[in-house]
Amino acid sequence: MPDQPHILVVDDDTRLRQLLRKYLTDNGYLVSTAADAAEARQQLAAMAFDLIVLDVMMPGENGIELTRSLRRDNPVPILLLTAMSETSDRITGLETGADDYLVKPFEPRELLLRISSILRRASRDAPPEPAVFRFGRFSFNPARGELLADGIPVHLTSAEAALLGLLTEAGTEGLSREDLAERSGNGANPRTVDVQVTRLRKKIEDDPRLPRYLQTVRGHGYVLWVDQ
């Protein structure tokens, strides 16, 4: 399922790696595995993960070193696994940027609870996704001023992007030509708004003379009809 959290399990113990993959998969997670830090880096370069379950004691680059390196530019949550139970070892792991620390051997159920807790915290801390408005084959992100047609960028002038942003914000009530001119700034007037609407229709309408999305509201102004 597309909404399954994707977990990367990194451990040089083949048997444990396979057991964790099966157990986490059976409990609703999408799981990839790596036998060492080098393989983990290859996986991270190719895919985005929601969490890494990372063994500390690995040959070559160990889990502490990999965590420290990842924290320079990758915010992915990390749960460290280790046979070392000394308090100083746990502190070292957390100081390098790990989100939690689980000592081997552990109960599989505890691992699930730790993972669930980390993912909940990560979800709360994540910035909200910017609103994206879709109409037909187009999508518009007001925060970025970005218009895509079937995923391909469509060039917008700053005035056109501002106009689309105002219309998506207004919703089904639309805005008058005067309001659009005033809120657009840069000395815009109702006539320039009409010109910008005409140009936008050429970019987003199959037939600009019979617009489906950017419609005129007689006696009022304009409205942009979006799917969501």
Backbone as a chain_set.jsonl record, in Angstrom:
{"seq": "MPDQPHILVVDDDTRLRQLLRKYLTDNGYLVSTAADAAEARQQLAAMAFDLIVLDVMMPGENGIELTRSLRRDNPVPILLLTAMSETSDRITGLETGADDYLVKPFEPRELLLRISSILRRASRDAPPEPAVFRFGRFSFNPARGELLADGIPVHLTSAEAALLGLLTEAGTEGLSREDLAERSGNGANPRTVDVQVTRLRKKIEDDPRLPRYLQTVRGHGYVLWVDQ", "coords": {"N": [[0.838, -1.19, 0.0], [0.464, 2.307, -0.719], [0.652, 4.067, 1.46], [2.132, 2.837, 3.398], [4.587, 2.956, 5.912], [8.032, 3.167, 5.1], [10.727, 1.242, 5.896], [14.205, 0.984, 6.5], [16.293, -1.616, 7.178], [19.357, -2.159, 8.628], [21.878, -4.337, 9.048], [24.566, -6.512, 9.756], [24.2, -9.133, 10.388], [22.93, -11.768, 8.86], [20.798, -13.564, 9.391], [19.307, -12.258, 11.444], [18.646, -9.956, 10.087], [16.96, -10.916, 8.061], [14.927, -12.004, 9.621], [13.923, -9.692, 10.886], [13.007, -8.3, 8.677], [10.889, -9.955, 7.771], [9.224, -9.94, 10.058], [8.579, -7.203, 10.45], [7.395, -6.644, 7.995], [5.168, -8.348, 8.145], [3.801, -6.931, 10.009], [2.81, -4.705, 8.784], [4.596, -2.905, 7.574], [6.604, -1.517, 4.941], [9.58, -2.88, 3.871], [13.06, -2.567, 3.39], [16.406, -3.858, 3.081], [19.847, -3.8, 4.217], [23.243, -4.881, 4.268], [25.436, -3.603, 5.272], [27.035, -0.387, 5.94], [27.789, 0.757, 3.502], [26.086, -0.433, 1.619], [23.712, 0.468, 2.672], [23.928, 3.209, 2.174], [23.71, 3.213, -0.602], [21.055, 2.388, -0.893], [19.751, 4.517, 0.362], [20.37, 6.566, -1.364], [18.833, 5.928, -3.506], [16.176, 5.708, -2.713], [13.512, 7.057, -0.636], [13.179, 6.914, 2.868], [11.178, 6.21, 5.778], [12.162, 5.571, 8.234], [15.158, 4.329, 9.801], [16.369, 1.28, 10.912], [19.087, 0.492, 12.642], [22.009, -1.32, 13.051], [24.599, -1.116, 15.456], [27.187, -2.334, 15.786], [28.992, -3.029, 13.237], [31.061, -4.316, 10.59], [33.664, -2.298, 9.077], [32.402, 0.874, 8.346], [30.746, 1.767, 11.195], [27.526, 1.695, 12.968], [27.257, 3.998, 14.581], [29.026, 5.801, 13.382], [27.858, 5.987, 10.837], [25.392, 7.093, 11.496], [26.194, 9.601, 12.515], [27.266, 10.709, 10.183], [25.02, 10.753, 8.461], [23.391, 12.58, 9.745], [24.289, 15.035, 9.013], [23.007, 15.92, 6.732], [20.616, 14.576, 6.387], [17.45, 14.048, 7.589], [16.188, 11.673, 8.343], [14.551, 9.522, 10.653], [16.273, 7.524, 13.116], [16.727, 4.375, 14.571], [18.751, 2.825, 16.768], [20.331, -0.353, 17.072], [21.938, -2.504, 19.341], [24.359, -4.63, 20.975], [25.598, -3.612, 23.094], [25.206, -2.508, 26.338], [25.904, -0.539, 28.105], [25.463, 2.561, 29.81], [26.927, 4.764, 28.889], [27.376, 4.057, 26.241], [24.802, 4.151, 25.17], [24.26, 6.854, 25.477], [26.194, 7.942, 23.796], [25.239, 7.071, 21.313], [22.773, 8.463, 21.141], [23.684, 11.07, 21.255], [24.915, 11.361, 18.805], [22.827, 11.716, 17.15], [20.826, 9.814, 16.872], [17.428, 8.663, 17.163], [16.359, 6.851, 18.937], [17.194, 3.975, 20.988], [17.881, 0.619, 21.177], [18.545, -2.268, 23.009], [20.137, -5.321, 22.241], [19.608, -8.697, 23.347], [16.213, -8.202, 22.216], [12.676, -7.829, 22.743], [10.495, -8.563, 20.121], [8.027, -7.236, 20.062], [8.539, -4.948, 21.555], [10.259, -3.633, 19.836], [8.47, -2.96, 17.777], [6.827, -1.151, 19.151], [8.648, 0.888, 19.75], [9.333, 1.752, 17.161], [6.83, 2.63, 16.226], [6.391, 4.762, 17.999], [8.505, 6.509, 17.342], [7.855, 7.139, 14.675], [5.422, 8.449, 15.047], [6.263, 10.751, 16.437], [7.91, 11.867, 14.485], [6.034, 12.454, 12.553], [4.508, 14.422, 13.821], [6.395, 16.428, 14.08], [7.028, 17.07, 11.506], [6.955, 19.528, 8.896], [3.899, 21.021, 7.695], [2.413, 19.747, 4.716], [2.567, 21.626, 1.728], [-0.343, 23.19, 0.324], [-1.797, 21.882, -2.588], [-3.407, 22.531, -5.564], [-5.593, 21.021, -7.822], [-6.624, 20.79, -11.189], [-8.111, 19.291, -13.774], [-5.568, 18.178, -15.895], [-3.716, 19.645, -14.659], [-1.735, 20.978, -11.935], [-1.375, 23.159, -9.175], [0.839, 24.83, -7.083], [0.567, 27.108, -4.706], [2.377, 28.105, -2.784], [4.848, 27.812, -3.942], [4.42, 28.99, -6.327], [4.108, 27.417, -8.564], [3.19, 25.809, -11.495], [2.091, 22.819, -12.894], [1.759, 20.659, -15.693], [0.556, 17.617, -16.241], [2.696, 16.843, -14.658], [4.798, 18.252, -15.743], [6.633, 21.27, -15.72], [5.016, 24.413, -16.202], [5.593, 27.491, -17.662], [5.147, 30.429, -15.802], [4.465, 33.871, -15.484], [5.377, 36.191, -12.875], [3.149, 37.722, -12.251], [1.052, 36.177, -13.269], [1.284, 33.879, -11.684], [0.727, 35.007, -9.192], [-1.92, 35.767, -9.593], [-3.207, 33.261, -9.994], [-2.711, 32.23, -7.457], [-4.251, 33.935, -5.803], [-6.82, 33.329, -6.731], [-7.067, 30.587, -6.133], [-7.012, 30.76, -3.387], [-9.35, 32.158, -2.917], [-11.358, 30.373, -3.519], [-14.561, 28.907, -4.311], [-16.033, 31.221, -4.342], [-14.75, 33.156, -5.784], [-13.246, 36.206, -7.107], [-13.61, 39.732, -7.508], [-12.751, 41.759, -10.374], [-11.642, 44.136, -9.563], [-10.827, 43.58, -6.918], [-8.912, 41.624, -7.43], [-7.069, 43.134, -8.864], [-6.259, 44.98, -6.92], [-5.176, 43.339, -4.884], [-3.167, 42.065, -6.228], [-1.179, 43.937, -6.572], [1.708, 45.908, -7.615], [0.8, 47.982, -9.218], [-1.374, 47.045, -10.666], [-4.42, 46.961, -12.571], [-7.988, 46.669, -13.262], [-8.095, 46.196, -16.033], [-5.543, 45.149, -16.698], [-5.724, 42.829, -15.254], [-7.645, 41.44, -16.732], [-6.152, 40.981, -19.048], [-4.143, 39.281, -18.056], [-5.702, 37.099, -17.273], [-6.607, 36.242, -19.767], [-4.187, 35.382, -20.885], [-3.497, 33.334, -19.096], [-5.581, 31.54, -19.549], [-4.93, 30.599, -22.07], [-2.9, 28.933, -21.399], [-3.937, 26.985, -19.706], [-6.412, 26.07, -20.556], [-8.271, 23.955, -22.754], [-9.846, 25.051, -24.728], [-9.624, 28.289, -24.869], [-11.646, 30.139, -25.383], [-13.922, 28.981, -24.467], [-13.82, 28.541, -21.51], [-13.084, 26.103, -19.038], [-12.055, 25.916, -16.47], [-10.918, 28.448, -15.483], [-13.098, 30.677, -15.036], [-15.402, 33.257, -16.048], [-17.306, 35.271, -13.912], [-20.249, 36.628, -14.327], [-20.789, 40.063, -14.009], [-19.298, 40.16, -11.737], [-16.52, 38.977, -11.472], [-13.848, 36.795, -11.551], [-13.456, 33.196, -11.278], [-11.766, 30.282, -10.172], [-12.168, 27.011, -10.892], [-11.48, 24.145, -9.196], [-10.357, 20.727, -8.738], [-9.625, 19.799, -6.238]], "CA": [[0.0, 0.0, 0.0], [1.324, 3.481, -0.851], [0.83, 4.807, 2.695], [2.927, 2.059, 4.341], [5.916, 3.498, 6.219], [9.12, 2.395, 4.499], [11.809, 1.106, 6.87], [15.456, 0.372, 6.054], [16.967, -2.388, 8.232], [20.781, -2.29, 8.305], [22.511, -5.234, 10.027], [25.435, -7.465, 9.077], [23.745, -10.478, 10.746], [21.962, -12.13, 7.817], [19.611, -14.196, 9.976], [18.51, -11.236, 12.116], [18.151, -9.037, 9.05], [15.831, -11.563, 7.408], [13.836, -12.109, 10.597], [13.329, -8.368, 11.055], [12.259, -7.974, 7.457], [9.626, -10.694, 7.777], [8.391, -9.509, 11.183], [8.072, -5.861, 10.196], [6.481, -6.752, 6.856], [3.931, -8.949, 8.653], [3.117, -5.952, 10.853], [2.299, -3.584, 8.011], [5.611, -1.981, 7.076], [7.382, -1.815, 3.749], [10.926, -3.05, 4.431], [14.241, -2.846, 2.592], [17.5, -4.239, 3.973], [21.229, -3.595, 3.798], [24.142, -5.663, 5.115], [26.47, -2.75, 5.847], [26.819, 1.038, 5.715], [27.925, 1.071, 2.079], [24.843, -0.827, 0.958], [22.688, 1.386, 3.171], [24.057, 4.479, 1.446], [23.154, 2.998, -1.939], [19.598, 2.371, -0.744], [19.304, 5.871, 0.697], [20.51, 7.406, -2.548], [17.836, 5.54, -4.503], [14.812, 5.753, -2.191], [13.26, 7.789, 0.604], [12.719, 6.03, 3.937], [10.554, 6.862, 6.922], [12.926, 5.25, 9.443], [16.234, 3.348, 9.659], [16.728, 0.438, 12.055], [20.509, 0.429, 12.323], [22.9, -2.016, 13.976], [25.788, -0.323, 15.779], [28.43, -3.076, 15.593], [29.129, -3.573, 11.887], [32.415, -4.14, 10.063], [33.801, -1.088, 8.282], [31.735, 2.015, 8.973], [29.744, 1.233, 12.116], [26.271, 2.42, 13.025], [27.452, 5.334, 15.169], [29.654, 6.636, 12.355], [26.875, 6.228, 9.78], [24.412, 8.036, 12.044], [26.822, 10.923, 12.561], [27.389, 11.194, 8.815], [23.691, 11.037, 7.907], [22.789, 13.724, 10.405], [24.753, 16.287, 8.407], [22.084, 16.416, 5.702], [19.46, 13.697, 6.215], [16.702, 14.036, 8.858], [15.45, 10.424, 8.543], [14.677, 8.982, 12.018], [17.161, 6.36, 13.232], [16.669, 3.556, 15.776], [19.974, 2.035, 16.853], [20.309, -1.661, 17.73], [23.292, -2.865, 19.743], [24.522, -5.555, 22.091], [26.252, -2.864, 24.175], [24.151, -1.997, 27.212], [26.404, 0.476, 29.01], [24.805, 3.853, 29.683], [27.749, 5.64, 28.062], [27.167, 3.685, 24.842], [23.489, 4.675, 24.759], [24.383, 8.312, 25.381], [26.946, 8.23, 22.57], [24.335, 6.881, 20.182], [21.799, 9.551, 21.093], [24.391, 12.322, 20.979], [25.237, 11.448, 17.381], [21.616, 12.081, 16.413], [19.825, 8.75, 16.816], [16.17, 9.004, 17.829], [16.124, 5.904, 20.027], [18.294, 3.024, 21.184], [17.324, -0.633, 21.682], [19.632, -3.2, 23.31], [19.947, -6.738, 21.922], [18.409, -9.136, 22.623], [15.016, -7.42, 22.539], [11.389, -8.412, 22.385], [10.003, -7.974, 18.869], [6.925, -6.308, 20.322], [9.112, -3.677, 21.981], [10.745, -2.97, 18.628], [7.313, -2.362, 17.109], [6.383, 0.013, 19.926], [9.643, 1.952, 19.563], [9.174, 2.255, 15.798], [5.575, 3.388, 16.177], [6.583, 6.011, 18.738], [9.38, 7.391, 16.561], [7.117, 7.606, 13.503], [4.434, 9.441, 15.509], [6.984, 11.996, 16.718], [8.366, 12.435, 13.216], [4.858, 13.004, 11.871], [4.135, 15.672, 14.503], [7.434, 17.441, 13.884], [7.195, 17.4, 10.089], [6.203, 20.704, 8.466], [2.722, 20.641, 6.917], [2.583, 19.732, 3.271], [1.933, 22.781, 1.096], [-1.564, 22.877, -0.409], [-1.67, 21.799, -4.043], [-4.729, 22.553, -6.169], [-5.586, 20.296, -9.092], [-7.748, 20.979, -12.108], [-7.774, 18.541, -14.979], [-4.203, 17.634, -15.89], [-2.855, 20.652, -14.056], [-1.662, 21.145, -10.483], [-0.76, 24.448, -8.855], [1.315, 24.978, -5.712], [0.664, 28.557, -4.473], [3.561, 28.464, -1.997], [5.993, 27.852, -4.851], [4.054, 29.646, -7.575], [4.502, 26.415, -9.559], [2.111, 25.165, -12.24], [2.534, 21.633, -13.623], [0.822, 20.0, -16.594], [0.999, 16.216, -16.277], [3.99, 16.773, -13.991], [5.815, 19.051, -16.443], [6.458, 22.68, -15.363], [4.49, 25.377, -17.167], [6.133, 28.806, -17.3], [4.227, 31.483, -15.381], [5.054, 35.127, -15.028], [5.061, 36.426, -11.461], [1.777, 38.231, -12.181], [0.144, 35.046, -13.491], [1.346, 33.036, -10.488], [0.008, 35.72, -8.13], [-3.347, 35.696, -9.905], [-3.664, 31.909, -9.672], [-2.697, 32.09, -6.005], [-5.408, 34.644, -5.259], [-8.045, 32.625, -7.099], [-7.161, 29.346, -5.357], [-7.333, 31.154, -2.016], [-10.736, 32.633, -2.858], [-12.278, 29.247, -3.617], [-15.682, 28.975, -5.25], [-16.627, 32.557, -4.355], [-14.065, 33.967, -6.763], [-12.903, 37.579, -6.737], [-13.905, 40.735, -8.522], [-11.591, 42.261, -11.099], [-11.065, 45.196, -8.736], [-10.11, 42.95, -5.808], [-7.722, 40.975, -7.98], [-6.094, 44.178, -9.192], [-5.736, 45.573, -5.681], [-4.362, 42.379, -4.144], [-2.001, 41.683, -7.022], [-0.14, 44.943, -6.402], [2.493, 46.293, -8.794], [0.065, 48.914, -10.068], [-2.342, 46.358, -11.524], [-5.766, 47.512, -12.651], [-8.894, 45.66, -13.814], [-7.764, 45.869, -17.417], [-4.39, 44.247, -16.726], [-6.214, 41.533, -14.772], [-8.269, 40.786, -17.89], [-5.08, 40.523, -19.932], [-3.503, 38.134, -17.417], [-6.65, 35.988, -17.36], [-6.559, 35.76, -21.152], [-2.929, 34.641, -21.065], [-3.576, 32.1, -18.312], [-6.487, 30.61, -20.217], [-4.209, 29.975, -23.178], [-1.99, 27.927, -20.839], [-4.603, 25.927, -18.932], [-7.693, 25.674, -21.133], [-8.255, 23.348, -24.085], [-10.424, 26.078, -25.591], [-9.676, 29.515, -24.061], [-12.89, 30.873, -25.603], [-14.94, 28.297, -23.666], [-13.007, 28.06, -20.375], [-13.667, 25.139, -18.107], [-11.528, 26.116, -15.122], [-10.835, 29.857, -15.126], [-14.343, 31.163, -15.61], [-15.885, 34.608, -15.747], [-18.563, 35.383, -13.153], [-20.853, 37.829, -14.904], [-21.084, 41.127, -13.063], [-18.487, 40.043, -10.515], [-15.089, 38.879, -11.751], [-13.368, 35.5, -12.028], [-13.371, 32.101, -10.32], [-11.012, 29.128, -10.66], [-12.774, 25.764, -10.433], [-10.454, 23.128, -8.998], [-10.849, 19.415, -8.306], [-9.398, 19.699, -4.802]], "C": [[0.876, 1.244, 0.0], [1.556, 4.231, 0.447], [1.581, 4.004, 3.753], [4.232, 2.776, 4.642], [6.994, 2.571, 5.676], [10.317, 2.419, 5.445], [13.007, 0.448, 6.209], [16.114, -0.301, 7.253], [18.411, -2.618, 7.806], [21.446, -3.121, 9.401], [23.348, -6.252, 9.274], [25.085, -8.91, 9.409], [22.61, -10.873, 9.789], [20.676, -12.698, 8.406], [18.722, -13.155, 10.64], [17.891, -10.285, 11.104], [16.906, -9.623, 8.376], [14.629, -11.691, 8.346], [13.134, -10.761, 10.786], [12.512, -7.97, 9.833], [10.898, -8.669, 7.453], [8.692, -10.171, 8.872], [7.787, -8.139, 10.917], [7.108, -5.844, 9.013], [5.136, -7.316, 7.301], [3.125, -7.963, 9.49], [2.843, -4.634, 10.112], [3.308, -2.59, 7.482], [6.183, -2.464, 5.744], [8.845, -1.811, 4.179], [11.954, -3.313, 3.331], [15.375, -3.162, 3.559], [18.853, -3.916, 3.344], [22.133, -4.322, 4.78], [25.222, -4.817, 5.766], [26.187, -1.294, 5.475], [26.884, 1.403, 4.244], [26.648, 0.735, 1.322], [23.694, 0.078, 1.4], [22.726, 2.716, 2.427], [23.493, 4.359, 0.023], [21.633, 3.018, -1.901], [19.061, 3.777, -0.491], [19.404, 6.815, -0.49], [19.402, 7.137, -3.558], [16.403, 5.742, -4.036], [14.731, 6.617, -0.94], [12.695, 6.812, 1.635], [12.106, 6.853, 5.064], [11.333, 6.624, 8.203], [14.022, 4.25, 9.084], [16.388, 2.606, 10.979], [18.165, 0.009, 11.809], [21.316, -0.266, 13.422], [24.156, -1.172, 14.217], [27.067, -1.06, 15.395], [28.448, -3.742, 14.229], [30.574, -3.407, 11.443], [32.486, -2.908, 9.165], [33.185, 0.084, 9.025], [30.626, 1.5, 9.887], [28.504, 2.138, 12.176], [26.383, 3.821, 13.593], [28.035, 6.28, 14.12], [28.685, 6.964, 11.229], [25.829, 7.23, 10.248], [24.967, 9.451, 12.037], [26.916, 11.534, 11.156], [26.033, 11.585, 8.227], [23.1, 12.314, 8.492], [23.263, 15.062, 9.836], [23.742, 16.823, 7.404], [20.844, 15.55, 5.504], [18.705, 13.578, 7.544], [15.967, 12.723, 9.145], [15.639, 9.911, 9.97], [15.502, 7.697, 12.034], [16.958, 5.69, 14.592], [17.889, 2.65, 15.779], [19.732, 0.715, 17.588], [21.736, -2.018, 18.107], [23.278, -3.866, 20.882], [25.153, -4.865, 23.279], [25.192, -2.188, 25.037], [24.63, -0.921, 28.176], [25.719, 1.823, 28.745], [25.583, 4.789, 28.769], [27.569, 5.342, 26.582], [25.835, 4.236, 24.329], [23.562, 6.185, 24.577], [25.119, 8.698, 24.104], [26.05, 8.118, 21.349], [23.35, 8.017, 20.038], [22.464, 10.88, 20.766], [24.741, 12.474, 19.5], [24.014, 11.767, 16.535], [20.589, 10.987, 16.269], [18.573, 9.169, 17.593], [15.845, 8.077, 18.982], [17.19, 4.825, 19.952], [17.704, 1.774, 21.803], [18.444, -1.655, 21.814], [19.24, -4.622, 22.93], [20.294, -7.587, 23.137], [17.186, -8.338, 23.075], [13.774, -8.204, 22.145], [10.899, -7.77, 21.098], [8.879, -6.965, 19.083], [7.446, -4.945, 20.766], [9.654, -2.914, 20.779], [9.603, -2.284, 17.893], [6.857, -1.097, 17.821], [7.35, 1.175, 19.759], [9.497, 2.589, 18.179], [7.928, 3.115, 15.682], [5.714, 4.739, 16.861], [7.426, 7.007, 17.944], [8.621, 7.972, 15.368], [6.053, 8.629, 13.885], [5.112, 10.776, 15.775], [7.421, 12.674, 15.424], [7.208, 13.073, 12.462], [4.435, 14.322, 12.489], [5.119, 16.784, 14.187], [7.565, 17.888, 12.434], [6.389, 18.644, 9.738], [5.006, 20.276, 7.638], [3.017, 20.692, 5.423], [1.9, 20.949, 2.658], [0.712, 22.349, 0.3], [-1.278, 22.889, -1.904], [-3.074, 21.685, -4.617], [-4.65, 21.92, -7.55], [-6.826, 20.618, -9.905], [-7.365, 20.351, -13.436], [-6.379, 17.955, -14.868], [-3.202, 18.58, -15.235], [-2.855, 20.556, -12.532], [-0.909, 22.437, -10.206], [-0.424, 24.495, -7.38], [1.496, 26.47, -5.443], [1.919, 28.958, -3.725], [4.79, 28.599, -2.882], [5.707, 28.666, -6.109], [4.311, 28.739, -8.763], [3.27, 25.762, -10.171], [2.702, 24.012, -13.033], [1.407, 21.131, -14.51], [1.306, 18.574, -16.792], [2.402, 16.07, -15.708], [5.088, 17.587, -14.62], [5.588, 20.526, -16.139], [5.937, 23.511, -16.537], [4.979, 26.755, -16.738], [5.01, 29.769, -16.955], [5.021, 32.747, -15.097], [4.697, 35.295, -13.558], [3.629, 36.917, -11.304], [0.773, 37.104, -12.356], [0.115, 34.122, -12.273], [0.585, 33.681, -9.34], [-1.497, 35.635, -8.351], [-3.918, 34.318, -9.584], [-3.713, 31.693, -8.164], [-3.895, 32.752, -5.355], [-6.705, 33.885, -5.545], [-8.183, 31.292, -6.358], [-7.52, 29.652, -3.912], [-8.798, 31.55, -1.878], [-11.742, 31.498, -2.94], [-13.405, 29.512, -4.599], [-16.36, 30.342, -5.277], [-15.98, 33.448, -5.409], [-13.761, 35.362, -6.239], [-13.279, 38.517, -7.879], [-12.612, 41.168, -9.211], [-10.875, 43.324, -10.273], [-10.268, 44.61, -7.575], [-8.825, 42.282, -6.294], [-6.642, 42.002, -8.301], [-5.447, 44.736, -7.934], [-4.794, 44.622, -4.962], [-3.12, 41.948, -4.911], [-0.858, 42.66, -6.846], [0.525, 45.292, -7.716], [1.708, 47.167, -9.767], [-0.94, 48.272, -10.986], [-3.681, 47.084, -11.486], [-6.667, 46.465, -13.283], [-8.566, 45.258, -15.243], [-6.571, 44.916, -17.493], [-4.769, 42.869, -16.199], [-6.854, 40.762, -15.921], [-7.212, 40.208, -18.833], [-4.405, 39.269, -19.364], [-4.403, 36.903, -17.465], [-6.627, 35.384, -18.761], [-5.311, 34.918, -21.4], [-2.955, 33.31, -20.313], [-4.472, 31.077, -18.995], [-5.804, 29.901, -21.385], [-3.287, 28.856, -22.69], [-2.713, 26.755, -20.194], [-5.907, 25.425, -19.536], [-7.499, 25.016, -22.498], [-8.802, 24.333, -25.118], [-10.566, 27.35, -24.767], [-10.962, 30.313, -24.231], [-14.049, 30.267, -24.833], [-14.247, 27.699, -22.44], [-13.787, 27.117, -19.459], [-13.28, 25.431, -16.659], [-11.532, 27.585, -14.697], [-12.013, 30.573, -15.796], [-14.656, 32.594, -15.185], [-17.195, 34.509, -14.979], [-19.188, 36.707, -13.574], [-21.215, 38.845, -13.812], [-20.252, 41.079, -11.794], [-16.998, 40.033, -10.843], [-14.732, 37.509, -12.285], [-13.348, 34.48, -10.882], [-12.569, 30.977, -10.973], [-11.636, 27.865, -10.057], [-11.711, 24.68, -10.375], [-11.1, 21.838, -8.551], [-10.715, 19.247, -6.807], [-8.408, 20.745, -4.356]], "O": [[1.924, 1.254, 0.645], [2.539, 4.962, 0.56], [1.663, 4.441, 4.901], [4.932, 3.172, 3.71], [6.887, 1.349, 5.775], [10.853, 3.482, 5.757], [12.864, -0.516, 5.456], [16.454, 0.363, 8.232], [18.667, -3.2, 6.752], [21.565, -2.674, 10.542], [22.901, -6.801, 8.267], [25.613, -9.827, 8.781], [21.487, -10.38, 9.896], [19.582, -12.346, 7.963], [17.509, -13.159, 10.429], [16.745, -9.863, 11.255], [15.923, -8.918, 8.149], [13.48, -11.516, 7.94], [11.905, -10.695, 10.84], [11.444, -7.37, 9.959], [9.877, -8.044, 7.166], [7.5, -9.982, 8.632], [6.593, -7.941, 11.14], [6.118, -5.112, 9.027], [4.085, -6.824, 6.888], [1.917, -8.128, 9.665], [2.668, -3.586, 10.734], [2.923, -1.53, 6.988], [6.233, -3.662, 5.468], [9.306, -0.844, 4.786], [11.753, -4.161, 2.462], [15.318, -2.778, 4.727], [18.986, -3.78, 2.128], [21.842, -4.382, 5.975], [25.864, -5.265, 6.717], [25.216, -1.005, 4.776], [26.128, 2.256, 3.779], [26.183, 1.514, 0.49], [22.815, 0.412, 0.606], [21.684, 3.28, 2.091], [22.874, 5.294, -0.487], [20.994, 3.601, -2.777], [18.045, 4.175, -1.06], [18.618, 7.755, -0.611], [19.068, 8.002, -4.368], [15.504, 5.927, -4.857], [15.734, 6.876, -0.275], [11.839, 5.987, 1.316], [12.454, 8.014, 5.279], [11.191, 7.383, 9.162], [13.853, 3.428, 8.184], [16.522, 3.223, 12.036], [18.439, -0.749, 10.878], [21.301, 0.158, 14.577], [24.704, -0.587, 13.284], [27.941, -0.482, 14.75], [27.983, -4.871, 14.072], [31.247, -2.467, 11.865], [31.486, -2.518, 8.561], [33.431, 0.259, 10.219], [29.677, 0.87, 9.42], [28.442, 3.186, 11.534], [25.688, 4.733, 13.146], [27.591, 7.42, 13.988], [28.681, 8.084, 10.719], [25.424, 8.113, 9.491], [24.296, 10.388, 11.606], [26.674, 12.727, 10.971], [25.91, 12.621, 7.574], [22.388, 13.045, 7.803], [22.693, 16.106, 10.151], [23.622, 18.036, 7.232], [20.094, 15.762, 4.551], [19.254, 13.067, 8.521], [15.193, 12.66, 10.1], [16.768, 9.866, 10.457], [15.445, 6.892, 11.104], [17.01, 6.347, 15.632], [18.044, 1.806, 14.896], [19.022, 0.67, 18.593], [22.65, -1.858, 17.298], [22.321, -3.944, 21.653], [25.242, -5.448, 24.359], [24.384, -1.401, 24.544], [23.844, -0.434, 28.988], [25.436, 2.173, 27.599], [24.995, 5.52, 27.973], [27.602, 6.253, 25.754], [25.747, 4.725, 23.202], [22.991, 6.731, 23.632], [24.738, 9.644, 23.415], [26.093, 8.965, 20.457], [23.111, 8.491, 18.927], [21.88, 11.719, 20.08], [24.852, 13.593, 19.0], [24.137, 12.054, 15.345], [19.569, 11.191, 15.61], [18.652, 9.932, 18.555], [15.134, 8.465, 19.909], [17.976, 4.758, 19.006], [17.081, 1.855, 22.862], [19.199, -1.891, 20.87], [18.144, -5.077, 23.256], [21.197, -7.226, 23.892], [17.145, -7.855, 24.206], [13.825, -9.119, 21.322], [10.888, -6.543, 20.994], [8.79, -5.963, 18.374], [6.881, -3.912, 20.408], [9.526, -1.692, 20.707], [9.75, -1.151, 17.435], [6.541, -0.093, 17.182], [6.925, 2.324, 19.639], [9.532, 3.812, 18.043], [7.967, 4.203, 15.107], [5.214, 5.746, 16.361], [7.107, 8.194, 17.879], [8.732, 9.165, 15.084], [5.806, 9.574, 13.136], [4.595, 11.822, 15.382], [7.319, 13.893, 15.281], [7.375, 14.105, 11.811], [4.043, 15.245, 11.775], [4.731, 17.943, 14.041], [8.133, 18.942, 12.15], [5.268, 18.81, 10.218], [5.078, 19.264, 6.94], [3.756, 21.548, 4.937], [0.772, 21.273, 3.028], [0.71, 21.287, -0.322], [-0.607, 23.785, -2.417], [-3.848, 20.827, -4.193], [-3.764, 22.235, -8.345], [-7.932, 20.707, -9.373], [-6.445, 20.795, -14.123], [-6.043, 17.313, -13.873], [-1.995, 18.34, -15.257], [-3.828, 20.117, -11.919], [0.055, 22.775, -10.893], [-1.273, 24.237, -6.528], [2.478, 27.054, -5.901], [2.48, 30.023, -3.982], [5.674, 29.41, -2.603], [6.62, 28.995, -6.867], [4.683, 29.205, -9.839], [2.417, 25.23, -9.46], [3.684, 24.183, -13.755], [0.239, 21.172, -14.125], [2.333, 18.34, -17.429], [3.203, 15.278, -16.204], [6.204, 17.622, -14.101], [4.464, 21.006, -16.282], [6.349, 23.341, -17.684], [4.802, 27.147, -15.584], [4.045, 29.914, -17.707], [6.116, 32.693, -14.537], [3.806, 34.611, -13.053], [2.96, 36.569, -10.33], [-0.249, 37.071, -11.669], [-0.947, 33.641, -11.877], [-0.119, 32.998, -8.597], [-2.259, 35.453, -7.401], [-4.982, 34.209, -8.975], [-4.633, 31.058, -7.649], [-4.496, 32.182, -4.444], [-7.585, 33.813, -4.688], [-9.292, 30.904, -5.992], [-8.251, 28.89, -3.279], [-9.416, 31.306, -0.841], [-12.872, 31.645, -2.476], [-13.24, 30.234, -5.582], [-17.185, 30.597, -6.154], [-16.604, 34.4, -5.877], [-13.993, 35.66, -5.067], [-13.265, 38.139, -9.051], [-11.517, 40.962, -8.686], [-9.646, 43.403, -10.284], [-9.168, 45.075, -7.274], [-7.784, 42.368, -5.643], [-5.458, 41.777, -8.048], [-4.234, 44.94, -7.888], [-3.737, 45.034, -4.483], [-2.135, 41.516, -4.313], [0.306, 42.277, -6.954], [-0.007, 45.018, -8.792], [1.915, 47.108, -10.979], [-1.333, 48.871, -11.987], [-4.027, 47.734, -10.499], [-6.168, 45.463, -13.796], [-8.743, 44.099, -15.619], [-6.593, 43.969, -18.279], [-4.214, 41.859, -16.633], [-6.627, 39.56, -16.064], [-7.356, 39.099, -19.346], [-4.13, 38.317, -20.094], [-3.921, 35.79, -17.674], [-6.627, 34.164, -18.919], [-5.373, 33.871, -22.044], [-2.495, 32.288, -20.823], [-4.16, 29.886, -19.017], [-6.078, 28.731, -21.65], [-2.935, 27.952, -23.447], [-2.173, 25.65, -20.135], [-6.455, 24.433, -19.056], [-6.672, 25.456, -23.298], [-8.288, 24.434, -26.232], [-11.542, 27.486, -24.028], [-11.34, 31.076, -23.342], [-15.045, 30.94, -24.57], [-14.104, 26.48, -22.345], [-14.965, 27.317, -19.162], [-14.071, 25.222, -15.739], [-12.094, 27.924, -13.656], [-11.936, 31.008, -16.945], [-14.239, 33.065, -14.128], [-18.087, 33.75, -15.355], [-18.701, 37.778, -13.21], [-21.866, 38.507, -12.824], [-20.471, 41.868, -10.875], [-16.29, 40.987, -10.522], [-15.229, 37.092, -13.33], [-13.24, 34.83, -9.706], [-12.678, 30.746, -12.177], [-11.625, 27.687, -8.839], [-11.11, 24.337, -11.393], [-12.227, 21.827, -8.055], [-11.568, 18.635, -6.166], [-8.083, 20.823, -3.172]]}, "num_chains": 1, "name": "protein.A"}
